[in-house]
Amino acid sequence: MPELAEIAFAEHAARLGPQIESALDEMSRWGDGCPARLAEAMRYSLLAPGKRVRPLLALMAAEACAGSPEAALPAAAAVEMVHAYSLIHDDLPAMDDDDLRRGRPTCHVAFGEATAILAGDGLLAAAFELLATRLMPPEAGWAGCAVLAQAAGPCRLVGGQADDLDPARTPDLPTLQSIHQRKTGALIRVSLRLGALSAVRGPVSPALWRAASRLGSPTPISVEKEAGDGEPSFSAETDAHAAGLPPASAEADRPWLAHLAALDHYGARLGLAFQIVDDLLDVRGRSEAAGKRLGKDSAAGKLTYPSLLGTEAAERLARQLIDRAIEALALLPGPTHGLESLARYVIERNR
Ligand code: GRG
């Protein structure tokens, strides 16, 4: 029987999912100059049935900041394009060498390696064009480009992937956390930031836009503190600093800085919990449900949370992170039940 969290999340996914699917379809119709086979490969991977966690986060963050999900659609599509690119490249023989993704043959299996590499490159570039031309207000577009570039760049997604592939990395918890905060966490945090940017209205200063265009390094999450004595772990000041946001200069900026910091606190914890659950699914899940090969991480002796902490402690930590993430949502001005249901679903998911 489905868990309550799964039902609540399914309702939000059914409400927002069709808008996401039609935006992805509409925003991936490349015209003159794009070879048909390349366009087919890009759309094959982008439109494949993924969970759409990142686009949903963008839309739900816009709602939580009292904005509209419609305004966040270019952000949602852009972040899914970056995600799809990263999956195409991650599946290549030179990286994870996977033949199954989202229940289908991987892009390089279906289209050949060269086309798959180019499809990833094309999706990455297209994401920035979308933000620059369609995310409004224009300041949100440029802040969005800057922050997505950081999330996808050498200090986050690409750097996390490079360290994960490095056989000489230290096999301990801080290393694992740092890899996943960059490889998985940064795209989750930036999805929320982009959704929030689409909701910014009113007299905010250029300094706020500059601040919002920086995605800081989240402070390492202390396992002991997250599991602590029930004290809320969110602090607007510490989290704003960790998110790369300076102390508010203008009075009107203050609420926005607090909202961005609260979303970042939520996103950093959600990202880590998402990864822990991904590791647990690799050990326990069923490949048909996941739509990808499972058991590969343990077979390859990969550094994972269950291998370092044990499966029970890893599961406990993921639950604590989700509880802490949800606490921070209380500070947001709009409806947050979407973000809450998504966080609870992350724990219950089986794919
Ligand atoms: C190649 C630059 C580069 C980066 C690759 C995304 C990534 C980094 C690796 C994928 C390997 C992996 C299993 C990462 C852990 C978490 C994760 C990102 C899972 C895939 O995301 P889901 O579960 O997938 O949201 P769907 O298909 O539902 O969108």
Residues whose N, C-alpha, C, O or C-beta is under 5 A from the ligand:
A	BS01	GRG	G50 K51 R52 V53 S86 L87 H89 D90 R102 L157 V158 Q161 K183 T184 D278 R351
